[in-house]
Amino acid sequence: ENGILRKMRVLFIGNSLTYYAPGDGKEVLSDLPGLLMEMAPGSRCGRVSHHGTSLEEHRHSARVEQELRPGLWDYVVLQENTERALSHEAGTRGDVRWFDGRIKAAGARTAIFSTWAPRDRPEAGAKLTGLYGGLAGELGALLVPVGEAWRRAAAARPGLALYLEDGFHPAPLGSYLSACV
């Protein structure tokens, strides 16, 4: 234990915002679970992430079923597809509630990863923050306010390269900030 972060077991269920390897996958541009393990030596992180996948799609995944067995994880971080959260709030709420029940049954705690707004739609940030904050409060889950951290960092230092060129995925600095949160 390094005195700052305790050893923990964390599973990430999400998409390319937590793990991004474009093309053939040889170059990993974002590895949030890997960064977290570097920051908290002795911790174990797993991930179930596929590019563009929503929590609704993960509900039907055999891999998710396998990972949500009792005793494997301390925390399960849910990261929804941003476009789905913005366009289908009711579906996102239902999926997070479903996962929360499964996570609690497995003896872990739910953590909700509040994503950032796409670079060209900063106004979407408030909707995402409200959605995820409301769910965390309703369920007694941890809120991981990554989107708010990105907003504050960009306001304080407008030139920070948080996004990749696509204006959506995290650049290495954005992944680092996400891991810090």
C-alpha positions, -999 to +999 in steps of 0.1 A: +000+000+000+015+034-010-003+054+017-024+074-008-045+047-026-053+014-010-052-019-028-085-025-045-103-047-070-121-027-096-140-039-127-148-014-155-178-020-177-179+004-205-166+013-239-137+031-256-138+060-232-121+037-206-101+016-230-093+027-266-072+009-292-082+020-327-077+000-358-059-033-353-055-026-315-017-026-316-016+010-303-035+015-271-045+052-268-064+050-235-061+024-208-079+037-177-078+004-158-040+001-165-034+037-153-053+030-121-032-001-114-001+020-118-014+046-094-025+020-068+002-007-068-012-041-058-046-033-070-064-054-096-085-040-124-105-058-150-125-045-179-153-054-201-152-028-228-160-027-265-160+003-288-194+020-288-210-004-265-239+007-242-247-007-208-279-022-224-257-042-247-234-053-218-265-066-199-266-095-225-228-102-223-217-136-211-184-120-201-202-095-178-221-124-163-189-142-156-172-112-141-202-103-118-197-134-096-196-129-058-162-119-042-143-109-073-145-071-071-147-043-045-161-018-070-177-021-104-174+011-125-203+016-150-195+038-180-224+043-203-222+052-240-224+090-240-247+092-270-272+067-255-272+086-222-280+118-240-307+104-263-322+077-241-320+088-205-348+064-193-330+035-208-297+045-192-315+048-158-330+014-162-297-002-172-278+014-143-304+002-118-303-033-133-265-034-129-266-019-094-287-049-083-263-074-098-233-056-084-247-055-049-256-092-051-220-099-060-209-081-028-194-051-046-202-014-047-214+005-078-194+034-091-210+056-118-185+071-142-199+105-152-185+111-187-175+143-203-193+161-231-181+158-267-158+187-275-182+202-300-212+199-276-200+213-242-237+221-232-243+183-230-220+182-199-247+195-176-272+169-187-247+141-182-237+154-148-274+156-137-282+122-150-253+104-133-254+124-101-291+117-097-285+080-102-256+079-078-278+096-051-308+074-058-288+041-056-262+051-029-235+045-055-202+063-058-201+091-083-169+094-103-173+129-116-149+127-145-169+150-168-169+177-142-131+174-137-126+177-175-149+208-175-130+225-147-096+216-162-106+230-196-119+262-180-087+267-160-064+258-189-082+260-223-052+246-242-051+212-224-052+183-248-078+162-231-094+149-263-080+130-293-084+147-327-119+131-329-131+154-302-146+125-282-120+100-270-095+108-243-060+118-252-033+105-228-037+136-206-075+131-205-070+094-195-046+105-168-071+130-154-098+104-155-077+080-136-069+107-110-107+112-104 
